[in-house]
């Protein structure tokens, strides 16, 4: 981990206990110019944060969320106590943010971040340990599904594949998919029917308990998958 990134992450996390009350306005409410909701249901709210060099966002707060970096950028963050830190964003970066409250200025690059807010975490309810079936994607196909973060609220993993790669039949709990690349995959369902799935950078999908196998036909498959544990059937 880059030293500056580690320091900025510690800066954000260290500020969490002091701001759990989130006295600053919600990011989407106070700054819709840079924070836009792209998907919402009973379990998650997903926002996209976009900015060009020189963009500024006023003091705001976030409920607990998974931070997914899409672009490459450098921000200057400021906390309510006036302390500041440099925060570098890079594609594929994944972090769990809890009690975040800050303003920011974009110093370089073009910022693009997907934030997957977990509603159960905002309510203070934790699922913790879950029982997963033998058909779970990470168990069946660890070559393509790599867990990068797990806590009481979410499991997050990358899906990486090149043209011609195949994944055997497997299952998923309800999940959010964030695509980083352009790709075309052929999905096969348990009944043998097939469908084509086209993906593009920045695409966000919610899927309910999908079961399938897949073959990557073209492009590069690179997904960040967020499974909110509260959405799983007990």
Secondary structure, 3 states (H helix, E strand, C coil): CCHHHHHHHHHHHHCHHHHCCCCCCEHHHHCCCCEEEEEECCCEEEEEEEECCCCEEEEEECCCEEEEECCCEEEEEECCCCCEEEEEECCCCEEEECCCEEEEEEEEECEEEEEEEEHHHHCCCCCCCCCCCCCEHHHHCCCCEEEEEECCCEEEEEEEECCCCEEEEEECCCEEEEECCCEEEEEECCCCCEEEEEECCCCEEEECCCEEEEEEEEECEEEEEEEEHHHCCC
